[in-house]
């Protein structure tokens, strides 16, 4: 698949699901991924901070089989080498990971995303050729160690108005936040526990997708 083809799916996905086994109420990431895919999720980031590199790779192999079966995109968090090894659709890089422009040069066919927390980081990421960037954390969250102020909707506006590449939003997002995020230009909603910690992850993912779809129709 070409980068253009991948980005077409990315832009239309609506929901950007991020895994976390430690926040899955005793269920495995594979169980949660199966539920998300069954619900119709087309964009998954494998993010498992508590696993060894070997464990992460083995898990990535299995998740990749599943995303291919369902025609969904797989983004690998942090590890470009793992993304390349399992032939994922992309990699998401933090501020302390491999530089975006290096990743773009190494895998020009892959989606290259990066986390940004202010206007400067966002502009640098775009200048370096990222496919998309993540803006966050928007609201208080337990999935990320964060000591600064949360961006909120004002922070989202400040950053999003300075960039032209697609962006995702993340950080403490629940279903009731989606309408206001959509009003502020967020078309791709990234979240973790709204799916992983739900009593029924499949139903939760399906409901989130429906809310996003309904909000999209209001914007037309």
Steps between C-alpha positions, in 0.01 A plus 500: 500500500627847419520788748219674312276195532582465869429865571163476327396233751662694784309821428166320482550277807348742752612292798869441573512218754813466716565179692608457862487156656558634852181705462287221356351364823687169487433436132775455244577756233413239237154460652447876494635532146263226385210689657603830343536348154166323531345839582635648178809686625736563207793665678694340786818606673685227688634671812618276783746681725528214750613228260855409404605564142478127428151474649394808310626360171323166549178684581543725197525193275163375624330840488625550145336176388171626639515850352577360157201266526268790579655756265606721790815705542762411760719773647789389721587723794866607538675212323572557132691172480197305623275690258731402215533139618124436508432719194271730693332798339684754709683601812421758768800678648529692825711810550788285632482235228660483156470837320204524264708596197724196547198269513354665188826440317520134609137402436342752260214257431393494866284738700725697737327658798635685800379633835490877543408710801542859383516716188878476464506118509212483252667734252831315523324166442326634191822651367670162540237332284271316742188339352295608800554625851327440828395795715470435870440431772172686471340393828640346823605139439656207681649344187784751476736646759444872467611783727411801285158654449254310285436670167122516509303631203685831497834323472360281223391808307837672538687202359258382231474845342876504429522170308370354175566127551231270644498473879360279771406604853563299813495515878211408730245496219162341572193477280343817640806699389463411133243767399709786637819359352332476160386860532865594543611323185609163638401237242704206634450417866771295673414322822593209722288419805166595346542167320753297701334552838141468377285213624438412136785636284331408174180681587699797635702530179186466289326775699802731468511445124128576475539823699787610276298414190201695626718802582656479154157511338419818694807665352389437140 
